[in-house]
Amino acid sequence: MINIIGEYHPSYAHSLNCLGSVYYHTGHYDEAIRLYEKALEIRKNVFGENHPDYAGVLNNLAILYNDTGQNDKAIELHEKALEIKKNTIGEIYYEYASSLINLAVVYFETGEYEKAIQLHEKAIEILKKVYGENHPHYGLVLDNLAEVYGNTSQLDKALALHKKSFDIMKKSLGESHPHYAYPLKNMSKIYIKTGNINKAIELLVQASEIMKNTITEKNPDYLRCIISLADCYLKTG
């Protein structure tokens, strides 16, 4: 491709961004960073910094930084991507809500729960307007917010949102989809905290089977699910 269209072409930047995502998902983070940064440079030169395509690569790079524990860098890039999207496409779009969620996840993982709640709630309002309340995107962000509540001891709120997310995923995607497994896995944490280990085991067994059949056994989410299940079995003796 480079010999046909040259390095500074949007299509080449798109290919670099996609290849970076492949390396990211296979755990080759250094190579992913190199490709994302090259794609970012090209999009900056072609579109300037105030463009949704530039923000898209910032978002990917921020997610990678968060996954490698570079939270400050992740927050900086997510905030920049959020501002670009706000100025270019507006706030009532999935892409803007997605950036809110990504930033909320970083705040959740760094223990800034109030910020995480505020961002998730804003994303929920946007997705409700864009898709309605029966869409998987809406269901996933409910599950995210439930996780935050679960970590702030608001267990009743957390369980109610996990169940709502679970119902949305079941109706919209079916019971064999990996996104149906996430509310099951996350709901199990609430039952563990309330001492209902048998219910947690039931949910984790179901979630692990779905994940095993849909996202492979090497996926970190599947491995975390299996570890949680093993811990539950240990608790039951």
MDAnalysis code that builds the backbone (N, CA, C; Angstrom):
import MDAnalysis as mda
import numpy as np

u = mda.Universe.empty(711, n_residues=237, atom_resindex=np.repeat(np.arange(237), 3), trajectory=True)
u.add_TopologyAttr("name", ["N", "CA", "C"] * 237)
u.add_TopologyAttr("resid", np.arange(1, 238))
u.add_TopologyAttr("resname", ["MET", "ILE", "ASN", "ILE", "ILE", "GLY", "GLU", "TYR", "HIS", "PRO", "SER", "TYR", "ALA", "HIS", "SER", "LEU", "ASN", "CYS", "LEU", "GLY", "SER", "VAL", "TYR", "TYR", "HIS", "THR", "GLY", "HIS", "TYR", "ASP", "GLU", "ALA", "ILE", "ARG", "LEU", "TYR", "GLU", "LYS", "ALA", "LEU", "GLU", "ILE", "ARG", "LYS", "ASN", "VAL", "PHE", "GLY", "GLU", "ASN", "HIS", "PRO", "ASP", "TYR", "ALA", "GLY", "VAL", "LEU", "ASN", "ASN", "LEU", "ALA", "ILE", "LEU", "TYR", "ASN", "ASP", "THR", "GLY", "GLN", "ASN", "ASP", "LYS", "ALA", "ILE", "GLU", "LEU", "HIS", "GLU", "LYS", "ALA", "LEU", "GLU", "ILE", "LYS", "LYS", "ASN", "THR", "ILE", "GLY", "GLU", "ILE", "TYR", "TYR", "GLU", "TYR", "ALA", "SER", "SER", "LEU", "ILE", "ASN", "LEU", "ALA", "VAL", "VAL", "TYR", "PHE", "GLU", "THR", "GLY", "GLU", "TYR", "GLU", "LYS", "ALA", "ILE", "GLN", "LEU", "HIS", "GLU", "LYS", "ALA", "ILE", "GLU", "ILE", "LEU", "LYS", "LYS", "VAL", "TYR", "GLY", "GLU", "ASN", "HIS", "PRO", "HIS", "TYR", "GLY", "LEU", "VAL", "LEU", "ASP", "ASN", "LEU", "ALA", "GLU", "VAL", "TYR", "GLY", "ASN", "THR", "SER", "GLN", "LEU", "ASP", "LYS", "ALA", "LEU", "ALA", "LEU", "HIS", "LYS", "LYS", "SER", "PHE", "ASP", "ILE", "MET", "LYS", "LYS", "SER", "LEU", "GLY", "GLU", "SER", "HIS", "PRO", "HIS", "TYR", "ALA", "TYR", "PRO", "LEU", "LYS", "ASN", "MET", "SER", "LYS", "ILE", "TYR", "ILE", "LYS", "THR", "GLY", "ASN", "ILE", "ASN", "LYS", "ALA", "ILE", "GLU", "LEU", "LEU", "VAL", "GLN", "ALA", "SER", "GLU", "ILE", "MET", "LYS", "ASN", "THR", "ILE", "THR", "GLU", "LYS", "ASN", "PRO", "ASP", "TYR", "LEU", "ARG", "CYS", "ILE", "ILE", "SER", "LEU", "ALA", "ASP", "CYS", "TYR", "LEU", "LYS", "THR", "GLY"])
u.atoms.positions = np.array([
    [0.829, -1.215, 0.000],
    [0.000, 0.000, 0.000],
    [0.863, 1.264, 0.000],
    [1.947, 1.257, 0.799],
    [2.790, 2.449, 0.943],
    [3.392, 2.872, -0.393],
    [3.691, 1.885, -1.283],
    [4.280, 2.210, -2.575],
    [3.269, 2.790, -3.550],
    [1.989, 2.606, -3.249],
    [0.935, 3.076, -4.153],
    [0.420, 4.452, -3.738],
    [0.137, 4.612, -2.439],
    [-0.490, 5.861, -1.991],
    [0.428, 6.727, -1.138],
    [1.577, 6.190, -0.723],
    [2.496, 6.954, 0.111],
    [2.120, 6.877, 1.580],
    [3.055, 7.335, 2.423],
    [2.865, 7.229, 3.878],
    [1.810, 8.189, 4.405],
    [1.745, 9.387, 3.835],
    [0.861, 10.402, 4.413],
    [-0.480, 10.418, 3.686],
    [-1.173, 9.314, 3.811],
    [-2.496, 9.153, 3.198],
    [-3.435, 8.574, 4.251],
    [-4.680, 9.058, 4.307],
    [-5.619, 8.553, 5.327],
    [-5.791, 7.033, 5.314],
    [-5.765, 6.430, 4.142],
    [-5.946, 4.968, 4.062],
    [-4.773, 4.221, 4.701],
    [-3.578, 4.774, 4.530],
    [-2.416, 4.150, 5.158],
    [-2.497, 4.280, 6.677],
    [-2.932, 5.454, 7.141],
    [-3.107, 5.662, 8.581],
    [-4.169, 4.712, 9.137],
    [-5.234, 4.512, 8.359],
    [-6.286, 3.581, 8.785],
    [-5.735, 2.166, 8.933],
    [-4.913, 1.748, 7.975],
    [-4.317, 0.408, 8.043],
    [-3.400, 0.269, 9.248],
    [-2.613, 1.312, 9.531],
    [-1.736, 1.292, 10.700],
    [-2.554, 1.179, 11.984],
    [-3.645, 1.937, 12.052],
    [-4.504, 1.910, 13.233],
    [-5.113, 0.521, 13.437],
    [-5.586, -0.081, 12.357],
    [-6.170, -1.433, 12.440],
    [-5.113, -2.467, 12.845],
    [-3.923, -2.357, 12.265],
    [-2.850, -3.297, 12.609],
    [-2.426, -3.100, 14.060],
    [-2.416, -1.843, 14.511],
    [-2.120, -1.565, 15.914],
    [-3.101, -2.248, 16.836],
    [-4.372, -2.253, 16.435],
    [-5.399, -2.919, 17.251],
    [-5.185, -4.424, 17.306],
    [-4.720, -5.007, 16.197],
    [-4.410, -6.444, 16.182],
    [-3.285, -6.750, 17.173],
    [-2.231, -5.950, 17.123],
    [-1.115, -6.149, 18.054],
    [-1.559, -5.926, 19.499],
    [-2.425, -4.942, 19.712],
    [-2.938, -4.688, 21.066],
    [-3.702, -5.902, 21.599],
    [-4.587, -6.433, 20.787],
    [-5.425, -7.551, 21.237],
    [-4.643, -8.858, 21.380],
    [-3.457, -8.917, 20.786],
    [-2.615, -10.117, 20.946],
    [-1.503, -9.885, 21.969],
    [-1.562, -8.748, 22.659],
    [-0.631, -8.490, 23.750],
    [0.717, -7.931, 23.354],
    [0.882, -7.522, 22.086],
    [2.157, -6.954, 21.622],
    [2.068, -5.426, 21.751],
    [2.167, -4.952, 22.996],
    [1.846, -3.556, 23.286],
    [2.852, -2.563, 22.709],
    [4.126, -2.890, 22.732],
    [5.133, -1.961, 22.205],
    [4.922, -1.711, 20.713],
    [4.649, -2.777, 19.989],
    [4.405, -2.640, 18.549],
    [3.102, -1.885, 18.297],
    [2.092, -2.136, 19.125],
    [0.818, -1.424, 18.989],
    [1.011, 0.074, 19.204],
    [1.781, 0.442, 20.223],
    [2.046, 1.861, 20.485],
    [2.746, 2.501, 19.291],
    [3.736, 1.809, 18.754],
    [4.480, 2.351, 17.607],
    [3.554, 2.624, 16.428],
    [2.656, 1.689, 16.153],
    [1.735, 1.842, 15.017],
    [0.695, 2.922, 15.270],
    [0.153, 2.952, 16.490],
    [-0.818, 3.996, 16.820],
    [-0.186, 5.389, 16.709],
    [1.033, 5.531, 17.211],
    [1.697, 6.832, 17.171],
    [1.991, 7.271, 15.729],
    [2.327, 6.298, 14.877],
    [2.551, 6.615, 13.453],
    [1.229, 7.033, 12.801],
    [0.158, 6.327, 13.097],
    [-1.161, 6.676, 12.555],
    [-1.593, 8.059, 13.044],
    [-1.286, 8.345, 14.294],
    [-1.623, 9.642, 14.890],
    [-0.884, 10.769, 14.166],
    [0.391, 10.545, 13.892],
    [1.201, 11.549, 13.199],
    [0.634, 11.840, 11.808],
    [0.256, 10.778, 11.095],
    [-0.281, 10.960, 9.743],
    [-1.612, 11.703, 9.790],
    [-2.492, 11.305, 10.686],
    [-3.803, 11.964, 10.758],
    [-3.674, 13.412, 11.202],
    [-2.703, 13.694, 12.036],
    [-2.451, 15.079, 12.438],
    [-2.036, 15.910, 11.225],
    [-1.163, 15.336, 10.390],
    [-0.686, 16.045, 9.206],
    [-1.768, 16.192, 8.137],
    [-2.638, 15.190, 8.041],
    [-3.671, 15.210, 7.003],
    [-4.896, 16.013, 7.440],
    [-5.370, 15.774, 8.670],
    [-6.629, 16.358, 9.118],
    [-6.464, 17.502, 10.130],
    [-5.308, 17.551, 10.778],
    [-5.163, 18.437, 11.921],
    [-5.636, 17.717, 13.180],
    [-5.456, 18.374, 14.328],
    [-5.771, 17.723, 15.605],
    [-7.247, 17.805, 15.979],
    [-7.997, 18.660, 15.308],
    [-9.410, 18.815, 15.664],
    [-10.290, 18.048, 14.680],
    [-10.103, 16.734, 14.651],
    [-10.827, 15.882, 13.694],
    [-11.174, 14.557, 14.373],
    [-12.371, 14.023, 14.125],
    [-12.775, 12.760, 14.773],
    [-11.822, 11.596, 14.513],
    [-11.227, 11.535, 13.315],
    [-10.301, 10.434, 13.021],
    [-9.037, 10.521, 13.869],
    [-8.591, 11.741, 14.133],
    [-7.448, 11.934, 15.025],
    [-7.822, 11.504, 16.440],
    [-9.034, 11.880, 16.856],
    [-9.515, 11.502, 18.188],
    [-9.636, 9.985, 18.329],
    [-9.988, 9.307, 17.228],
    [-10.133, 7.854, 17.276],
    [-8.843, 7.148, 17.637],
    [-7.726, 7.619, 17.078],
    [-6.436, 7.001, 17.402],
    [-6.016, 7.367, 18.826],
    [-6.292, 8.611, 19.243],
    [-6.023, 8.990, 20.627],
    [-6.728, 8.042, 21.587],
    [-7.961, 7.715, 21.260],
    [-8.753, 6.822, 22.090],
    [-8.113, 5.437, 22.198],
    [-7.682, 4.888, 21.068],
    [-7.045, 3.567, 21.077],
    [-5.758, 3.567, 21.886],
    [-4.978, 4.627, 21.711],
    [-3.711, 4.740, 22.429],
    [-3.964, 4.893, 23.933],
    [-4.999, 5.638, 24.288],
    [-5.341, 5.827, 25.705],
    [-5.756, 4.514, 26.362],
    [-6.541, 3.705, 25.654],
    [-6.962, 2.400, 26.190],
    [-5.741, 1.519, 26.443],
    [-4.797, 1.551, 25.505],
    [-3.572, 0.765, 25.664],
    [-2.771, 1.241, 26.878],
    [-2.634, 2.555, 27.017],
    [-1.912, 3.094, 28.171],
    [-2.585, 2.682, 29.482],
    [-3.902, 2.704, 29.504],
    [-4.609, 2.296, 30.727],
    [-4.352, 0.832, 31.044],
    [-4.376, -0.005, 30.015],
    [-4.157, -1.437, 30.222],
    [-2.729, -1.756, 30.667],
    [-1.798, -0.840, 30.401],
    [-0.412, -1.061, 30.812],
    [-0.060, -0.239, 32.052],
    [-1.079, 0.271, 32.728],
    [-0.880, 0.956, 34.000],
    [-0.422, 2.394, 33.907],
    [-0.440, 2.962, 32.721],
    [-0.041, 4.369, 32.543],
    [-1.293, 5.240, 32.581],
    [-1.892, 5.300, 33.770],
    [-3.212, 5.914, 33.913],
    [-3.228, 7.407, 33.612],
    [-2.189, 8.123, 34.024],
    [-2.150, 9.570, 33.783],
    [-2.136, 9.877, 32.282],
    [-1.330, 9.123, 31.542],
    [-1.304, 9.287, 30.078],
    [-2.664, 8.957, 29.481],
    [-3.293, 7.898, 29.992],
    [-4.595, 7.477, 29.480],
    [-5.631, 8.575, 29.693],
    [-5.664, 9.144, 30.888],
    [-6.627, 10.210, 31.190],
    [-6.396, 11.411, 30.281],
    [-5.144, 11.797, 30.124],
    [-4.806, 12.948, 29.275],
    [-5.311, 12.759, 27.851],
    [-5.082, 11.575, 27.288],
    [-5.489, 11.320, 25.902],
    [-7.000, 11.165, 25.777],
    [-7.632, 10.496, 26.737],
    [-9.095, 10.365, 26.697],
    [-9.766, 11.734, 26.784],
    [-9.252, 12.599, 27.646],
    [-9.842, 13.938, 27.780],
    [-9.671, 14.742, 26.495],
    [-8.523, 14.576, 25.855],
    [-8.288, 15.278, 24.589],
    [-9.229, 14.759, 23.505],
    [-9.388, 13.430, 23.427],
    [-10.299, 12.836, 22.443],
    [-11.735, 13.278, 22.699],
    [-12.105, 13.345, 23.964],
    [-13.463, 13.756, 24.342],
    [-13.746, 15.180, 23.881],
    [-12.783, 16.060, 24.095],
    [-12.949, 17.465, 23.709],
    [-13.062, 17.612, 22.188],
    [-12.237, 16.849, 21.465],
    [-12.288, 16.894, 19.997],
    [-13.657, 16.434, 19.499],
    [-14.149, 15.335, 20.042],
    [-15.448, 14.811, 19.602],
    [-16.575, 15.783, 19.941],
    [-16.495, 16.391, 21.107],
    [-17.510, 17.376, 21.505],
    [-17.551, 18.535, 20.507],
    [-16.375, 18.974, 20.062],
    [-16.282, 20.130, 19.162],
    [-16.583, 19.800, 17.709],
    [-16.486, 18.525, 17.338],
    [-16.639, 18.172, 15.918],
    [-17.944, 17.447, 15.608],
    [-18.352, 16.524, 16.463],
    [-19.577, 15.764, 16.163],
    [-20.708, 16.062, 17.136],
    [-20.378, 16.736, 18.242],
    [-21.407, 17.042, 19.232],
    [-21.512, 15.947, 20.286],
    [-22.382, 16.171, 21.264],
    [-22.462, 15.284, 22.424],
    [-23.486, 14.159, 22.273],
    [-24.479, 14.308, 21.425],
    [-25.541, 13.295, 21.346],
    [-25.218, 12.291, 20.238],
    [-24.092, 11.615, 20.419],
    [-23.642, 10.587, 19.482],
    [-22.983, 9.454, 20.259],
    [-23.049, 8.261, 19.692],
    [-22.423, 7.110, 20.335],
    [-20.927, 7.344, 20.551],
    [-20.256, 7.942, 19.550],
    [-18.804, 8.118, 19.642],
    [-18.431, 8.980, 20.843],
    [-19.230, 10.001, 21.121],
    [-18.956, 10.856, 22.278],
    [-19.222, 10.087, 23.569],
    [-20.340, 9.356, 23.606],
    [-20.655, 8.546, 24.787],
    [-19.583, 7.506, 25.040],
    [-19.051, 6.926, 23.975],
    [-17.994, 5.919, 24.100],
    [-16.755, 6.508, 24.761],
    [-16.412, 7.748, 24.401],
    [-15.260, 8.402, 25.037],
    [-15.522, 8.684, 26.511],
    [-16.742, 9.059, 26.845],
    [-17.107, 9.244, 28.249],
    [-16.901, 7.955, 29.031],
    [-17.356, 6.843, 28.445],
    [-17.246, 5.541, 29.112],
    [-15.782, 5.152, 29.296],
    [-14.979, 5.351, 28.249],
    [-13.558, 4.991, 28.336],
    [-12.851, 5.772, 29.440],
    [-13.165, 7.060, 29.544],
    [-12.572, 7.875, 30.602],
    [-13.084, 7.430, 31.966],
    [-14.363, 7.105, 32.044],
    [-14.945, 6.626, 33.304],
    [-14.267, 5.350, 33.777],
    [-13.924, 4.461, 32.845],
    [-13.254, 3.206, 33.196],
    [-11.894, 3.474, 33.852],
    [-11.161, 4.452, 33.329],
    [-9.859, 4.783, 33.928],
    [-10.063, 5.306, 35.349],
    [-11.037, 6.196, 35.520],
    [-11.298, 6.731, 36.857],
    [-11.751, 5.626, 37.815],
    [-12.536, 4.682, 37.311],
    [-12.964, 3.551, 38.131],
    [-11.760, 2.737, 38.584],
    [-10.864, 2.455, 37.658],
    [-9.710, 1.611, 37.966],
    [-8.687, 2.321, 38.854],
    [-8.737, 3.663, 38.902],
    [-7.836, 4.405, 39.779],
    [-8.538, 4.816, 41.075],
    [-9.759, 4.317, 41.283],
    [-10.458, 4.549, 42.541],
    [-11.173, 5.879, 42.657],
    [-11.285, 6.620, 41.565],
    [-12.009, 7.903, 41.587],
    [-13.467, 7.640, 41.201],
    [-14.194, 7.048, 42.144],
    [-15.510, 6.496, 41.844],
    [-16.564, 7.561, 41.527],
    [-16.515, 8.709, 42.180],
    [-17.507, 9.751, 41.914],
    [-17.394, 10.255, 40.473],
    [-16.168, 10.452, 40.014],
    [-15.969, 10.869, 38.623],
    [-16.468, 9.782, 37.672],
    [-16.185, 8.535, 38.012],
    [-16.628, 7.418, 37.166],
    [-18.148, 7.368, 37.093],
    [-18.811, 7.578, 38.223],
    [-20.281, 7.568, 38.249],
    [-20.836, 8.689, 37.387],
    [-20.308, 9.893, 37.541],
    [-20.807, 11.044, 36.777],
    [-20.675, 10.833, 35.275],
    [-19.531, 10.316, 34.845],
    [-19.308, 10.093, 33.413],
    [-20.205, 8.978, 32.872],
    [-20.349, 7.909, 33.641],
    [-21.234, 6.830, 33.206],
    [-22.678, 7.306, 33.101],
    [-23.116, 8.083, 34.079],
    [-24.498, 8.581, 34.052],
    [-24.743, 9.470, 32.844],
    [-23.752, 10.292, 32.501],
    [-23.887, 11.137, 31.313],
    [-23.955, 10.285, 30.049],
    [-23.117, 9.262, 29.978],
    [-23.131, 8.358, 28.822],
    [-24.461, 7.626, 28.714],
    [-25.021, 7.217, 29.845],
    [-26.318, 6.521, 29.851],
    [-27.407, 7.402, 29.263],
    [-27.415, 8.673, 29.644],
    [-28.424, 9.597, 29.115],
    [-28.294, 9.763, 27.609],
    [-27.053, 9.847, 27.123],
    [-26.837, 9.994, 25.679],
    [-27.282, 8.744, 24.934],
    [-26.876, 7.572, 25.434],
    [-27.218, 6.320, 24.745],
    [-28.711, 6.049, 24.780],
    [-29.359, 6.474, 25.838],
    [-30.823, 6.346, 25.922],
    [-31.491, 7.156, 24.812],
    [-30.974, 8.372, 24.566],
    [-31.525, 9.218, 23.509],
    [-31.211, 8.672, 22.123],
    [-30.025, 8.119, 21.968],
    [-29.589, 7.658, 20.650],
    [-30.224, 6.318, 20.270],
    [-30.242, 5.370, 21.226],
    [-30.657, 3.998, 20.914],
    [-31.931, 3.535, 21.614],
    [-32.323, 4.219, 22.673],
    [-33.395, 3.688, 23.502],
    [-32.834, 2.758, 24.574],
    [-33.706, 2.171, 25.376],
    [-33.278, 1.401, 26.543],
    [-33.136, -0.098, 26.290],
    [-33.309, -0.543, 25.059],
    [-33.230, -1.979, 24.786],
    [-32.057, -2.339, 23.878],
    [-31.064, -1.481, 23.834],
    [-29.918, -1.689, 22.941],
    [-28.715, -2.198, 23.756],
    [-27.897, -3.069, 23.167],
    [-26.736, -3.596, 23.894],
    [-25.775, -2.530, 24.407],
    [-25.568, -1.452, 23.635],
    [-24.680, -0.385, 24.112],
    [-25.199, 0.214, 25.414],
    [-26.508, 0.379, 25.481],
    [-27.124, 0.907, 26.699],
    [-26.968, -0.099, 27.840],
    [-27.159, -1.375, 27.529],
    [-27.025, -2.418, 28.540],
    [-25.617, -2.514, 29.098],
    [-24.602, -2.368, 28.236],
    [-23.213, -2.477, 28.684],
    [-22.821, -1.356, 29.643],
    [-23.276, -0.131, 29.350],
    [-22.895, 0.974, 30.229],
    [-23.638, 0.878, 31.562],
    [-24.840, 0.306, 31.574],
    [-25.516, 0.033, 32.848],
    [-24.688, -0.936, 33.687],
    [-24.130, -1.937, 33.019],
    [-23.307, -2.923, 33.726],
    [-22.035, -2.272, 34.275],
    [-21.451, -1.357, 33.495],
    [-20.277, -0.622, 33.973],
    [-20.600, 0.174, 35.234],
    [-21.717, 0.894, 35.193],
    [-22.105, 1.708, 36.347],
    [-22.377, 0.814, 37.558],
    [-22.980, -0.340, 37.313],
    [-23.238, -1.289, 38.403],
    [-21.936, -1.714, 39.079],
    [-20.889, -1.895, 38.291],
    [-19.586, -2.262, 38.864],
    [-19.065, -1.178, 39.805],
    [-19.254, 0.078, 39.413],
    [-18.801, 1.175, 40.266],
    [-19.584, 1.167, 41.581],
    [-20.900, 1.012, 41.483],
    [-21.725, 0.959, 42.689],
    [-21.306, -0.210, 43.586],
    [-20.966, -1.325, 42.959],
    [-20.533, -2.481, 43.723],
    [-19.261, -2.225, 44.512],
    [-18.420, -1.342, 43.995],
    [-17.169, -1.012, 44.680],
    [-17.324, 0.121, 45.686],
    [-18.519, 0.712, 45.733],
    [-18.771, 1.766, 46.721],
    [-19.818, 1.310, 47.739],
    [-19.974, -0.018, 47.842],
    [-20.879, -0.641, 48.823],
    [-22.352, -0.314, 48.607],
    [-22.700, 0.155, 47.412],
    [-24.111, 0.386, 47.076],
    [-24.628, -0.861, 46.347],
    [-24.706, -1.948, 47.109],
    [-24.927, -3.264, 46.499],
    [-26.320, -3.429, 45.910],
    [-27.326, -2.822, 46.530],
    [-28.688, -2.923, 45.994],
    [-28.779, -2.245, 44.627],
    [-28.199, -1.054, 44.534],
    [-28.169, -0.349, 43.245],
    [-27.405, -1.158, 42.210],
    [-26.285, -1.699, 42.628],
    [-25.447, -2.475, 41.713],
    [-26.198, -3.683, 41.173],
    [-26.843, -4.430, 42.057],
    [-27.548, -5.641, 41.640],
    [-28.701, -5.310, 40.704],
    [-29.428, -4.237, 40.995],
    [-30.553, -3.840, 40.142],
    [-30.074, -3.495, 38.731],
    [-28.947, -2.794, 38.624],
    [-28.426, -2.426, 37.304],
    [-27.851, -3.632, 36.571],
    [-27.170, -4.522, 37.291],
    [-26.671, -5.753, 36.658],
    [-27.829, -6.558, 36.076],
    [-28.908, -6.658, 36.821],
    [-30.066, -7.432, 36.347],
    [-30.707, -6.785, 35.128],
    [-30.775, -5.452, 35.146],
    [-31.342, -4.740, 33.998],
    [-30.467, -4.939, 32.766],
    [-29.156, -4.846, 32.949],
    [-28.218, -5.079, 31.856],
    [-28.349, -6.510, 31.322],
    [-28.430, -7.453, 32.239],
    [-28.599, -8.870, 31.915],
    [-29.837, -9.080, 31.036],
    [-30.952, -8.466, 31.411],
    [-32.201, -8.615, 30.643],
    [-32.075, -8.015, 29.252],
    [-31.416, -6.853, 29.156],
    [-31.233, -6.203, 27.855],
    [-30.375, -7.070, 26.940],
    [-29.279, -7.607, 27.475],
    [-28.384, -8.440, 26.669],
    [-29.080, -9.722, 26.206],
    [-29.840, -10.297, 27.091],
    [-30.547, -11.539, 26.759],
    [-31.534, -11.315, 25.616],
    [-32.284, -10.210, 25.694],
    [-33.303, -9.919, 24.677],
    [-32.686, -9.460, 23.361],
    [-31.586, -8.702, 23.431],
    [-31.041, -8.106, 22.213],
    [-29.983, -8.969, 21.520],
    [-29.243, -9.765, 22.292],
    [-28.133, -10.534, 21.720],
    [-28.286, -12.043, 21.841],
    [-29.143, -12.479, 22.759],
    [-29.268, -13.908, 22.993],
    [-28.308, -14.395, 24.060],
    [-28.477, -15.642, 24.480],
    [-27.722, -16.169, 25.619],
    [-26.361, -16.759, 25.253],
    [-25.986, -16.740, 23.988],
    [-24.694, -17.314, 23.597],
    [-23.697, -16.243, 23.172],
    [-24.008, -14.997, 23.455],
    [-23.133, -13.885, 23.074],
    [-22.231, -13.509, 24.243],
    [-20.945, -13.175, 23.981],
    [-20.046, -12.832, 25.102],
    [-20.530, -11.648, 25.936],
    [-21.215, -10.698, 25.316],
    [-21.712, -9.553, 26.079],
    [-22.837, -9.935, 27.035],
    [-23.456, -11.069, 26.795],
    [-24.433, -11.597, 27.748],
    [-23.715, -12.164, 28.975],
    [-22.485, -12.637, 28.753],
    [-21.716, -13.230, 29.860],
    [-21.229, -12.190, 30.857],
    [-20.970, -10.967, 30.392],
    [-20.381, -9.958, 31.279],
    [-21.281, -9.598, 32.460],
    [-22.570, -9.310, 32.245],
    [-23.418, -9.048, 33.415],
    [-23.498, -10.238, 34.374],
    [-23.469, -11.460, 33.830],
    [-23.470, -12.652, 34.683],
    [-22.231, -12.670, 35.572],
    [-21.062, -12.471, 34.944],
    [-19.795, -12.477, 35.685],
    [-19.770, -11.357, 36.727],
    [-20.184, -10.177, 36.306],
    [-20.125, -9.024, 37.210],
    [-21.157, -9.122, 38.334],
    [-22.325, -9.688, 38.026],
    [-23.357, -9.869, 39.044],
    [-22.890, -10.837, 40.135],
    [-22.055, -11.782, 39.731],
    [-21.569, -12.766, 40.703],
    [-20.789, -12.092, 41.831],
    [-20.127, -10.971, 41.522],
    [-19.352, -10.262, 42.541],
    [-20.244, -9.753, 43.670],
    [-21.454, -9.339, 43.318],
    [-22.386, -8.838, 44.330],
    [-22.828, -9.983, 45.237],
    [-23.111, -11.132, 44.625],
    [-23.520, -12.284, 45.424],
    [-22.381, -12.781, 46.320],
    [-21.146, -12.678, 45.834],
    [-20.001, -13.038, 46.679],
    [-19.929, -12.107, 47.884],
    [-20.112, -10.807, 47.637],
    [-20.033, -9.830, 48.726],
    [-21.155, -10.004, 49.745],
    [-22.303, -10.504, 49.296],
    [-23.430, -10.700, 50.216],
    [-23.472, -12.122, 50.787],
    [-22.454, -12.938, 50.443],
    [-22.339, -14.272, 51.023],
    [-23.117, -15.369, 50.326],
    [-23.733, -15.046, 49.180],
    [-24.508, -16.051, 48.446],
    [-23.585, -16.717, 47.415],
    [-22.696, -17.563, 47.914],
    [-21.645, -18.153, 47.074],
    [-22.229, -19.110, 46.038],
    [-23.249, -19.852, 46.412],
    [-23.842, -20.804, 45.457],
    [-24.435, -20.099, 44.245],
    [-25.078, -18.959, 44.481],
    [-25.625, -18.184, 43.363],
    [-24.496, -17.639, 42.500],
    [-23.422, -17.189, 43.146],
    [-22.262, -16.694, 42.403],
    [-21.672, -17.790, 41.521],
    [-21.554, -19.001, 42.063],
    [-21.032, -20.136, 41.289],
    [-21.915, -20.411, 40.078],
    [-23.216, -20.394, 40.290],
    [-24.163, -20.630, 39.188],
    [-23.935, -19.637, 38.053],
    [-23.771, -18.364, 38.387],
    [-23.576, -17.328, 37.376],
    [-22.213, -17.454, 36.702],
    [-21.185, -17.754, 37.476],
    [-19.838, -17.862, 36.919],
    [-19.681, -19.079, 36.011],
    [-20.326, -20.173, 36.354],
    [-20.303, -21.353, 35.489],
    [-20.933, -21.020, 34.133],
    [-22.078, -20.349, 34.184],
    [-22.764, -19.976, 32.942],
    [-21.916, -18.997, 32.129],
    [-21.353, -17.994, 32.808],
    [-20.533, -16.998, 32.111],
    [-19.285, -17.626, 31.496],
    [-18.629, -18.503, 32.231],
    [-17.393, -19.114, 31.729],
    [-17.652, -20.005, 30.520],
    [-18.781, -20.690, 30.508],
    [-19.126, -21.534, 29.356],
    [-19.355, -20.688, 28.109],
    [-20.064, -19.577, 28.280],
    [-20.313, -18.683, 27.140],
    [-18.986, -18.128, 26.619],
    [-18.138, -17.653, 27.532],
    [-16.857, -17.070, 27.122],
    [-15.956, -18.095, 26.450],
    [-15.931, -19.292, 26.999],
    [-15.101, -20.365, 26.435],
    [-15.480, -20.633, 24.979],
    [-16.767, -20.550, 24.688],
    [-17.264, -20.870, 23.356],
    [-17.241, -19.686, 22.388],
    [-16.986, -18.480, 22.907],
    [-17.094, -17.309, 22.037],
    [-15.829, -16.444, 21.968],
    [-15.045, -16.386, 23.040],
    [-13.884, -15.482, 23.009],
    [-12.565, -16.192, 23.312],
    [-12.564, -17.495, 23.325],
    [-11.388, -18.352, 23.556],
    [-10.936, -18.350, 25.015],
    [-10.222, -19.403, 25.371],
    [-9.797, -19.615, 26.747],
    [-8.600, -18.748, 27.147],
    [-7.948, -18.099, 26.193],
    [-6.791, -17.260, 26.508],
    [-7.186, -15.818, 26.816],
    [-8.440, -15.483, 26.579],
    [-8.892, -14.114, 26.810],
    [-8.828, -13.768, 28.300],
    [-8.322, -12.575, 28.658],
    [-8.216, -12.196, 30.081],
    [-9.553, -12.237, 30.828],
    [-10.638, -11.874, 30.155],
    [-11.955, -11.904, 30.814],
    [-12.346, -13.333, 31.185],
    [-12.045, -14.265, 30.290],
    [-12.342, -15.670, 30.582],
    [-11.488, -16.163, 31.749],
    [-10.215, -15.804, 31.729],
    [-9.311, -16.241, 32.796],
    [-9.732, -15.674, 34.150],
    [-10.143, -14.403, 34.161],
    [-10.621, -13.802, 35.419],
    [-11.875, -14.505, 35.916],
    [-12.724, -14.891, 34.979],
    [-13.954, -15.595, 35.333],
    [-13.636, -16.947, 35.978],
    [-12.684, -17.684, 35.401],
    [-12.293, -18.984, 35.925],
    [-11.643, -18.854, 37.303],
    [-10.820, -17.825, 37.474],
    [-10.183, -17.594, 38.775],
    [-11.239, -17.298, 39.843],
    [-12.222, -16.471, 39.490],
    [-13.305, -16.159, 40.431],
    [-14.091, -17.414, 40.794],
    [-14.318, -18.262, 39.798],
    [-15.044, -19.510, 40.039],
    [-14.251, -20.427, 40.969],
    [-12.956, -20.519, 40.743],
    [-12.105, -21.341, 41.615],
    [-12.129, -20.821, 43.053],
    [-12.080, -19.490, 43.197],
    [-12.138, -18.895, 44.537],
    [-13.451, -19.233, 45.240],
    [-14.533, -19.236, 44.475],
    [-15.837, -19.576, 45.052],
    [-15.884, -21.022, 45.525],
    [-15.327, -21.919, 44.708],
    [-15.295, -23.334, 45.103],
    [-14.473, -23.517, 46.384],
    [-13.385, -22.761, 46.511],
    [-12.577, -22.840, 47.724],
    [-13.389, -22.372, 48.947],
    [-14.209, -21.364, 48.737],
    [-15.014, -20.847, 49.849],
    [-16.056, -21.862, 50.346],
    [-16.478, -22.733, 49.415],
    [-17.484, -23.731, 49.787],
    [-16.854, -25.015, 50.342],
    [-15.533, -25.035, 50.363],
    [-14.818, -26.206, 50.912],
    [-14.725, -27.319, 49.924],
])
